[in-house]
Amino acid sequence: GIAGGYGGLYSLVHPPEAAVMCLLAGLLFAIREADQLYDMQAESESEKLRCGFSGRLVDAASSVAQDRERILGEIRAHRQEAAVEHALHVLITAGMSTEEI
């Protein structure tokens, strides 16, 4: 039977508990892999966003020049340059933006 013939792991853990442990180990492995893939994706997006952008508002580009000037004018009028640059740095570093934004 089980108690007398298996030894090793089965002498410490019964088969149902061993199955649960194996299932949990597999789940943990899958979660770690998914997390690593997420980190790699975020880093890739962050690199794309940083390409050509120094992190300074003066280097920001826009597909419509008038939009750029209006947005920068609003930021300057409220003296929020440093706060906006900091927010951009946080978002880009975290990969929480897209090229379209």
The first five atom37 places (N, CA, C, CB, O) and aatype in JSON, in Angstrom:
{
  "aatype": [7, 9, 0, 7, 7, 18, 7, 7, 10, 18, 15, 10, 19, 8, 14, 14, 6, 0, 0, 19, 12, 4, 10, 10, 0, 7, 10, 10, 13, 0, 9, 1, 6, 0, 3, 5, 10, 18, 3, 12, 5, 0, 6, 15, 6, 15, 6, 11, 10, 1, 4, 7, 13, 15, 7, 1, 10, 19, 3, 0, 0, 15, 15, 19, 0, 5, 3, 1, 6, 1, 9, 10, 7, 6, 9, 1, 0, 8, 1, 5, 6, 0, 0, 19, 6, 8, 0, 10, 8, 19, 10, 9, 16, 0, 7, 12, 15, 16, 6, 6, 9],
  "atom_mask": [
    [1, 1, 1, 0, 1],
    [1, 1, 1, 1, 1],
    [1, 1, 1, 1, 1],
    [1, 1, 1, 0, 1],
    [1, 1, 1, 0, 1],
    [1, 1, 1, 1, 1],
    [1, 1, 1, 0, 1],
    [1, 1, 1, 0, 1],
    [1, 1, 1, 1, 1],
    [1, 1, 1, 1, 1],
    [1, 1, 1, 1, 1],
    [1, 1, 1, 1, 1],
    [1, 1, 1, 1, 1],
    [1, 1, 1, 1, 1],
    [1, 1, 1, 1, 1],
    [1, 1, 1, 1, 1],
    [1, 1, 1, 1, 1],
    [1, 1, 1, 1, 1],
    [1, 1, 1, 1, 1],
    [1, 1, 1, 1, 1],
    [1, 1, 1, 1, 1],
    [1, 1, 1, 1, 1],
    [1, 1, 1, 1, 1],
    [1, 1, 1, 1, 1],
    [1, 1, 1, 1, 1],
    [1, 1, 1, 0, 1],
    [1, 1, 1, 1, 1],
    [1, 1, 1, 1, 1],
    [1, 1, 1, 1, 1],
    [1, 1, 1, 1, 1],
    [1, 1, 1, 1, 1],
    [1, 1, 1, 1, 1],
    [1, 1, 1, 1, 1],
    [1, 1, 1, 1, 1],
    [1, 1, 1, 1, 1],
    [1, 1, 1, 1, 1],
    [1, 1, 1, 1, 1],
    [1, 1, 1, 1, 1],
    [1, 1, 1, 1, 1],
    [1, 1, 1, 1, 1],
    [1, 1, 1, 1, 1],
    [1, 1, 1, 1, 1],
    [1, 1, 1, 1, 1],
    [1, 1, 1, 1, 1],
    [1, 1, 1, 1, 1],
    [1, 1, 1, 1, 1],
    [1, 1, 1, 1, 1],
    [1, 1, 1, 1, 1],
    [1, 1, 1, 1, 1],
    [1, 1, 1, 1, 1],
    [1, 1, 1, 1, 1],
    [1, 1, 1, 0, 1],
    [1, 1, 1, 1, 1],
    [1, 1, 1, 1, 1],
    [1, 1, 1, 0, 1],
    [1, 1, 1, 1, 1],
    [1, 1, 1, 1, 1],
    [1, 1, 1, 1, 1],
    [1, 1, 1, 1, 1],
    [1, 1, 1, 1, 1],
    [1, 1, 1, 1, 1],
    [1, 1, 1, 1, 1],
    [1, 1, 1, 1, 1],
    [1, 1, 1, 1, 1],
    [1, 1, 1, 1, 1],
    [1, 1, 1, 1, 1],
    [1, 1, 1, 1, 1],
    [1, 1, 1, 1, 1],
    [1, 1, 1, 1, 1],
    [1, 1, 1, 1, 1],
    [1, 1, 1, 1, 1],
    [1, 1, 1, 1, 1],
    [1, 1, 1, 0, 1],
    [1, 1, 1, 1, 1],
    [1, 1, 1, 1, 1],
    [1, 1, 1, 1, 1],
    [1, 1, 1, 1, 1],
    [1, 1, 1, 1, 1],
    [1, 1, 1, 1, 1],
    [1, 1, 1, 1, 1],
    [1, 1, 1, 1, 1],
    [1, 1, 1, 1, 1],
    [1, 1, 1, 1, 1],
    [1, 1, 1, 1, 1],
    [1, 1, 1, 1, 1],
    [1, 1, 1, 1, 1],
    [1, 1, 1, 1, 1],
    [1, 1, 1, 1, 1],
    [1, 1, 1, 1, 1],
    [1, 1, 1, 1, 1],
    [1, 1, 1, 1, 1],
    [1, 1, 1, 1, 1],
    [1, 1, 1, 1, 1],
    [1, 1, 1, 1, 1],
    [1, 1, 1, 0, 1],
    [1, 1, 1, 1, 1],
    [1, 1, 1, 1, 1],
    [1, 1, 1, 1, 1],
    [1, 1, 1, 1, 1],
    [1, 1, 1, 1, 1],
    [1, 1, 1, 1, 1]
  ],
  "atom_positions": [
    [[0.8, -1.18, 0.0], [0.0, 0.0, 0.0], [0.86, 1.26, 0.0], [0.0, 0.0, 0.0], [2.08, 1.2, -0.13]],
    [[0.22, 2.34, 0.14], [0.9, 3.63, 0.1], [1.84, 3.79, 1.27], [-0.12, 4.77, 0.08], [3.0, 4.18, 1.09]],
    [[1.38, 3.51, 2.46], [2.21, 3.74, 3.65], [3.45, 2.88, 3.65], [1.4, 3.47, 4.9], [4.51, 3.34, 4.07]],
    [[3.36, 1.65, 3.19], [4.5, 0.78, 3.3], [5.41, 0.75, 2.11], [0.0, 0.0, 0.0], [6.59, 0.42, 2.26]],
    [[4.93, 1.07, 0.9], [5.74, 0.82, -0.26], [6.35, 2.01, -0.96], [0.0, 0.0, 0.0], [7.25, 1.81, -1.78]],
    [[5.94, 3.23, -0.7], [6.44, 4.36, -1.48], [7.61, 5.09, -0.84], [5.34, 5.32, -1.71], [8.56, 5.41, -1.55]],
    [[7.59, 5.35, 0.43], [8.67, 6.08, 1.08], [8.82, 7.48, 0.49], [0.0, 0.0, 0.0], [7.9, 7.98, -0.15]],
    [[9.97, 8.09, 0.7], [10.27, 9.4, 0.14], [9.21, 10.44, 0.43], [0.0, 0.0, 0.0], [8.79, 10.6, 1.58]],
    [[8.79, 11.14, -0.6], [7.81, 12.22, -0.48], [6.49, 11.71, 0.08], [7.58, 12.88, -1.83], [5.87, 12.39, 0.9]],
    [[6.07, 10.53, -0.34], [4.77, 10.02, 0.1], [4.74, 9.66, 1.57], [4.39, 8.83, -0.72], [3.67, 9.57, 2.16]],
    [[5.88, 9.45, 2.16], [5.88, 9.19, 3.59], [5.65, 10.48, 4.38], [7.21, 8.53, 4.01], [5.25, 10.43, 5.55]],
    [[5.88, 11.64, 3.75], [5.67, 12.92, 4.4], [4.37, 13.58, 3.95], [6.83, 13.84, 4.11], [3.69, 14.22, 4.76]],
    [[4.01, 13.44, 2.67], [2.85, 14.1, 2.1], [1.98, 13.06, 1.41], [3.27, 15.23, 1.11], [2.48, 12.25, 0.64]],
    [[0.71, 13.09, 1.68], [-0.21, 12.15, 1.05], [-0.49, 12.59, -0.38], [-1.53, 12.03, 1.85], [-0.39, 13.78, -0.67]],
    [[-0.84, 11.66, -1.28], [-1.03, 12.0, -2.7], [-1.96, 13.19, -2.96], [-1.57, 10.82, -3.4], [-1.6, 14.01, -3.81]],
    [[-3.12, 13.35, -2.31], [-3.93, 14.54, -2.63], [-3.21, 15.85, -2.3], [-5.25, 14.48, -1.85], [-3.31, 16.81, -3.06]],
    [[-2.49, 15.88, -1.2], [-1.75, 17.09, -0.85], [-0.61, 17.34, -1.84], [-1.19, 16.98, 0.57], [-0.32, 18.48, -2.18]],
    [[0.03, 16.26, -2.3], [1.11, 16.39, -3.28], [0.57, 16.95, -4.59], [1.8, 15.03, -3.52], [1.22, 17.77, -5.23]],
    [[-0.62, 16.52, -4.99], [-1.23, 17.02, -6.22], [-1.52, 18.52, -6.09], [-2.52, 16.25, -6.55], [-1.29, 19.28, -7.03]],
    [[-2.03, 18.93, -4.95], [-2.32, 20.34, -4.72], [-1.03, 21.15, -4.74], [-3.05, 20.54, -3.37], [-0.99, 22.24, -5.31]],
    [[0.02, 20.62, -4.13], [1.3, 21.33, -4.12], [1.85, 21.47, -5.54], [2.32, 20.58, -3.23], [2.38, 22.53, -5.9]],
    [[1.73, 20.42, -6.34], [2.21, 20.49, -7.73], [1.39, 21.5, -8.53], [2.15, 19.1, -8.4], [1.94, 22.26, -9.32]],
    [[0.09, 21.51, -8.32], [-0.77, 22.47, -9.0], [-0.41, 23.9, -8.62], [-2.24, 22.19, -8.68], [-0.33, 24.77, -9.48]],
    [[-0.19, 24.14, -7.34], [0.19, 25.48, -6.88], [1.56, 25.89, -7.42], [0.2, 25.53, -5.35], [1.76, 27.05, -7.79]],
    [[2.49, 24.95, -7.47], [3.82, 25.25, -8.01], [3.71, 25.62, -9.49], [4.78, 24.04, -7.83], [4.36, 26.57, -9.94]],
    [[2.89, 24.88, -10.25], [2.69, 25.2, -11.66], [2.03, 26.55, -11.85], [0.0, 0.0, 0.0], [2.41, 27.3, -12.74]],
    [[1.06, 26.85, -11.01], [0.39, 28.15, -11.06], [1.36, 29.28, -10.76], [-0.79, 28.18, -10.09], [1.36, 30.31, -11.43]],
    [[2.18, 29.09, -9.74], [3.19, 30.11, -9.4], [4.15, 30.34, -10.55], [3.97, 29.69, -8.14], [4.49, 31.48, -10.86]],
    [[4.59, 29.25, -11.2], [5.49, 29.37, -12.34], [4.82, 30.16, -13.47], [5.91, 27.98, -12.84], [5.44, 31.05, -14.06]],
    [[3.56, 29.85, -13.77], [2.84, 30.55, -14.84], [2.68, 32.03, -14.53], [1.46, 29.92, -15.06], [2.83, 32.88, -15.41]],
    [[2.39, 32.35, -13.28], [2.23, 33.75, -12.88], [3.56, 34.5, -13.0], [1.71, 33.85, -11.44], [3.59, 35.64, -13.46]],
    [[4.64, 33.86, -12.6], [5.97, 34.49, -12.72], [6.32, 34.75, -14.18], [7.06, 33.6, -12.08], [6.84, 35.81, -14.52]],
    [[6.03, 33.8, -15.05], [6.31, 33.98, -16.47], [5.48, 35.12, -17.05], [6.02, 32.68, -17.24], [6.0, 35.94, -17.81]],
    [[4.2, 35.17, -16.69], [3.34, 36.25, -17.18], [3.85, 37.6, -16.69], [1.88, 36.03, -16.71], [3.83, 38.58, -17.44]],
    [[4.31, 37.66, -15.46], [4.84, 38.9, -14.91], [6.11, 39.33, -15.66], [5.14, 38.74, -13.41], [6.29, 40.52, -15.94]],
    [[6.96, 38.38, -15.98], [8.18, 38.7, -16.73], [7.83, 39.21, -18.13], [9.09, 37.46, -16.82], [8.45, 40.16, -18.62]],
    [[6.84, 38.59, -18.77], [6.42, 39.04, -20.1], [5.85, 40.45, -20.02], [5.38, 38.08, -20.69], [6.11, 41.28, -20.9]],
    [[5.07, 40.73, -18.98], [4.51, 42.07, -18.79], [5.64, 43.09, -18.62], [3.57, 42.1, -17.56], [5.61, 44.17, -19.21]],
    [[6.64, 42.75, -17.81], [7.78, 43.66, -17.6], [8.53, 43.92, -18.9], [8.74, 43.08, -16.55], [8.92, 45.05, -19.17]],
    [[8.74, 42.87, -19.7], [9.44, 43.05, -20.97], [8.63, 43.93, -21.92], [9.72, 41.68, -21.62], [9.19, 44.76, -22.63]],
    [[7.31, 43.75, -21.95], [6.44, 44.57, -22.79], [6.5, 46.03, -22.35], [4.99, 44.05, -22.74], [6.62, 46.94, -23.17]],
    [[6.41, 46.26, -21.02], [6.45, 47.62, -20.49], [7.78, 48.29, -20.84], [6.24, 47.62, -18.96], [7.8, 49.47, -21.2]],
    [[8.88, 47.56, -20.72], [10.19, 48.12, -21.05], [10.29, 48.45, -22.53], [11.32, 47.14, -20.65], [10.84, 49.49, -22.9]],
    [[9.75, 47.58, -23.37], [9.76, 47.82, -24.81], [8.95, 49.07, -25.16], [9.2, 46.6, -25.56], [9.4, 49.9, -25.95]],
    [[7.77, 49.21, -24.56], [6.95, 50.4, -24.81], [7.63, 51.66, -24.29], [5.57, 50.24, -24.15], [7.57, 52.71, -24.92]],
    [[8.27, 51.54, -23.14], [8.97, 52.68, -22.57], [10.1, 53.14, -23.48], [9.52, 52.33, -21.18], [10.3, 54.33, -23.69]],
    [[10.85, 52.18, -24.03], [11.94, 52.53, -24.95], [11.41, 53.22, -26.2], [12.74, 51.27, -25.33], [12.0, 54.18, -26.67]],
    [[10.29, 52.72, -26.74], [9.7, 53.35, -27.92], [9.28, 54.78, -27.62], [8.49, 52.54, -28.42], [9.48, 55.68, -28.43]],
    [[8.69, 54.97, -26.46], [8.22, 56.31, -26.09], [9.37, 57.28, -25.89], [7.37, 56.24, -24.84], [9.26, 58.46, -26.2]],
    [[10.49, 56.78, -25.35], [11.64, 57.65, -25.08], [12.41, 57.99, -26.35], [12.57, 56.98, -24.09], [13.18, 58.95, -26.37]],
    [[12.21, 57.21, -27.39], [12.97, 57.42, -28.63], [12.71, 58.82, -29.17], [12.58, 56.35, -29.68], [11.59, 59.14, -29.58]],
    [[13.73, 59.63, -29.16], [13.61, 60.98, -29.68], [13.02, 61.98, -28.71], [0.0, 0.0, 0.0], [12.86, 63.15, -29.06]],
    [[12.68, 61.56, -27.52], [12.12, 62.49, -26.53], [13.04, 62.54, -25.32], [10.69, 62.07, -26.11], [13.31, 61.52, -24.68]],
    [[13.51, 63.73, -25.01], [14.47, 63.91, -23.93], [13.81, 63.91, -22.56], [15.24, 65.2, -24.12], [14.49, 63.8, -21.54]],
    [[12.49, 64.02, -22.52], [11.79, 64.16, -21.25], [11.52, 65.6, -20.89], [0.0, 0.0, 0.0], [10.9, 65.9, -19.88]],
    [[12.0, 66.5, -21.74], [11.79, 67.94, -21.51], [10.7, 68.44, -22.44], [13.11, 68.75, -21.74], [10.61, 68.03, -23.6]],
    [[9.87, 69.32, -21.91], [8.76, 69.85, -22.7], [9.21, 70.57, -23.96], [7.94, 70.79, -21.85], [8.53, 70.52, -24.98]],
    [[10.36, 71.23, -23.91], [10.83, 71.97, -25.08], [11.1, 71.04, -26.26], [12.1, 72.76, -24.74], [11.12, 71.48, -27.41]],
    [[11.3, 69.75, -25.99], [11.57, 68.78, -27.04], [10.32, 68.01, -27.48], [12.63, 67.79, -26.57], [10.39, 67.16, -28.37]],
    [[9.18, 68.32, -26.86], [7.94, 67.61, -27.2], [7.51, 67.95, -28.61], [6.81, 67.97, -26.2], [7.68, 69.08, -29.08]],
    [[6.94, 66.97, -29.29], [6.48, 67.17, -30.66], [4.98, 66.94, -30.73], [7.22, 66.23, -31.64], [4.38, 66.32, -29.85]],
    [[4.4, 67.44, -31.79], [2.97, 67.26, -32.02], [2.75, 67.18, -33.52], [2.13, 68.42, -31.39], [3.48, 67.78, -34.3]],
    [[1.73, 66.42, -33.91], [1.44, 66.33, -35.34], [0.84, 67.64, -35.86], [0.47, 65.16, -35.61], [0.86, 67.9, -37.07]],
    [[0.3, 68.46, -34.95], [-0.24, 69.77, -35.31], [0.49, 70.82, -34.48], [-1.81, 69.83, -35.07], [0.35, 70.87, -33.26]],
    [[1.26, 71.66, -35.15], [2.09, 72.65, -34.45], [1.27, 73.57, -33.55], [2.86, 73.49, -35.47], [1.72, 73.92, -32.45]],
    [[0.09, 73.95, -33.99], [-0.76, 74.84, -33.18], [-1.18, 74.15, -31.87], [-2.01, 75.26, -33.97], [-1.27, 74.81, -30.83]],
    [[-1.42, 72.85, -31.91], [-1.77, 72.11, -30.69], [-0.61, 72.14, -29.7], [-2.16, 70.65, -31.02], [-0.79, 72.35, -28.5]],
    [[0.59, 71.93, -30.24], [1.78, 71.95, -29.38], [1.91, 73.29, -28.67], [3.04, 71.66, -30.2], [2.1, 73.33, -27.46]],
    [[1.8, 74.35, -29.42], [1.95, 75.68, -28.83], [0.85, 76.0, -27.82], [1.96, 76.74, -29.94], [1.12, 76.6, -26.78]],
    [[-0.38, 75.6, -28.11], [-1.49, 75.84, -27.19], [-1.29, 75.05, -25.88], [-2.83, 75.44, -27.85], [-1.48, 75.59, -24.79]],
    [[-0.91, 73.78, -26.01], [-0.7, 72.96, -24.82], [0.45, 73.5, -23.98], [-0.43, 71.49, -25.22], [0.33, 73.66, -22.77]],
    [[1.59, 73.77, -24.64], [2.74, 74.3, -23.91], [2.42, 75.65, -23.28], [3.96, 74.43, -24.84], [2.89, 75.95, -22.18]],
    [[1.63, 76.47, -23.97], [1.23, 77.76, -23.43], [0.42, 77.62, -22.15], [0.0, 0.0, 0.0], [0.62, 78.36, -21.19]],
    [[-0.5, 76.66, -22.14], [-1.31, 76.41, -20.94], [-0.43, 75.95, -19.77], [-2.39, 75.35, -21.23], [-0.6, 76.39, -18.63]],
    [[0.5, 75.06, -20.07], [1.39, 74.55, -19.02], [2.24, 75.68, -18.45], [2.31, 73.42, -19.58], [2.38, 75.81, -17.24]],
    [[2.79, 76.5, -19.33], [3.62, 77.63, -18.89], [2.79, 78.66, -18.11], [4.29, 78.31, -20.1], [3.25, 79.19, -17.1]],
    [[1.58, 78.94, -18.57], [0.72, 79.94, -17.92], [0.42, 79.55, -16.47], [-0.61, 80.11, -18.7], [0.24, 80.41, -15.61]],
    [[0.37, 78.26, -16.22], [0.1, 77.78, -14.85], [1.38, 77.36, -14.12], [-0.87, 76.6, -14.89], [1.34, 76.78, -13.04]],
    [[2.51, 77.66, -14.74], [3.83, 77.35, -14.16], [3.93, 75.89, -13.69], [4.12, 78.29, -12.97], [4.33, 75.59, -12.57]],
    [[3.55, 75.0, -14.58], [3.51, 73.58, -14.26], [4.53, 72.75, -15.06], [2.12, 73.04, -14.51], [4.4, 71.54, -15.17]],
    [[5.53, 73.41, -15.61], [6.51, 72.7, -16.43], [7.15, 71.53, -15.69], [7.58, 73.65, -16.9], [7.19, 70.41, -16.2]],
    [[7.64, 71.79, -14.49], [8.33, 70.74, -13.72], [7.37, 69.6, -13.37], [8.94, 71.33, -12.43], [7.75, 68.43, -13.45]],
    [[6.15, 69.94, -12.98], [5.17, 68.91, -12.61], [4.82, 68.04, -13.82], [3.9, 69.55, -12.03], [4.7, 66.82, -13.7]],
    [[4.65, 68.66, -14.99], [4.31, 67.91, -16.19], [5.47, 67.03, -16.62], [3.92, 68.87, -17.34], [5.27, 65.87, -16.98]],
    [[6.69, 67.56, -16.58], [7.86, 66.76, -16.93], [8.01, 65.57, -15.99], [9.13, 67.62, -16.9], [8.36, 64.47, -16.42]],
    [[7.75, 65.79, -14.7], [7.82, 64.69, -13.73], [6.75, 63.64, -14.05], [7.64, 65.23, -12.28], [7.04, 62.45, -14.03]],
    [[5.53, 64.08, -14.33], [4.45, 63.14, -14.66], [4.79, 62.34, -15.92], [3.11, 63.9, -14.86], [4.55, 61.13, -15.97]],
    [[5.35, 63.0, -16.93], [5.76, 62.3, -18.15], [6.83, 61.27, -17.85], [6.28, 63.3, -19.2], [6.79, 60.15, -18.36]],
    [[7.79, 61.64, -17.03], [8.86, 60.71, -16.65], [8.27, 59.47, -15.97], [9.88, 61.4, -15.71], [8.65, 58.35, -16.29]],
    [[7.36, 59.67, -15.05], [6.74, 58.54, -14.33], [5.99, 57.64, -15.31], [5.77, 59.06, -13.23], [6.15, 56.42, -15.27]],
    [[5.17, 58.23, -16.17], [4.39, 57.44, -17.12], [5.27, 56.68, -18.1], [3.44, 58.33, -17.88], [5.03, 55.5, -18.37]],
    [[6.27, 57.34, -18.64], [7.15, 56.69, -19.61], [7.96, 55.59, -18.95], [8.07, 57.7, -20.28], [8.11, 54.51, -19.51]],
    [[8.49, 55.86, -17.77], [9.28, 54.85, -17.05], [8.44, 53.62, -16.75], [9.85, 55.44, -15.75], [8.93, 52.49, -16.84]],
    [[7.19, 53.83, -16.39], [6.29, 52.72, -16.06], [5.73, 52.06, -17.31], [5.16, 53.21, -15.18], [5.08, 51.02, -17.21]],
    [[5.96, 52.66, -18.49], [5.42, 52.09, -19.72], [3.91, 52.24, -19.78], [0.0, 0.0, 0.0], [3.23, 51.44, -20.43]],
    [[3.39, 53.26, -19.12], [1.94, 53.44, -19.03], [1.43, 54.5, -19.99], [1.55, 53.8, -17.61], [0.63, 55.36, -19.62]],
    [[1.89, 54.43, -21.2], [1.42, 55.36, -22.2], [1.53, 54.66, -23.55], [2.24, 56.7, -22.18], [2.02, 53.54, -23.63]],
    [[1.09, 55.32, -24.57], [1.21, 54.75, -25.92], [1.79, 55.81, -26.83], [-0.16, 54.25, -26.45], [1.81, 56.99, -26.5]],
    [[2.26, 55.37, -27.99], [2.84, 56.33, -28.94], [1.81, 57.35, -29.41], [3.43, 55.59, -30.12], [2.16, 58.47, -29.76]],
    [[0.53, 56.94, -29.44], [-0.5, 57.84, -29.91], [-0.73, 59.0, -28.95], [-1.79, 57.08, -30.12], [-1.14, 60.08, -29.38]],
    [[-0.48, 58.81, -27.67], [-0.69, 59.87, -26.69], [0.44, 60.85, -26.8], [-0.78, 59.3, -25.26], [0.47, 61.84, -26.06]]
  ]
}
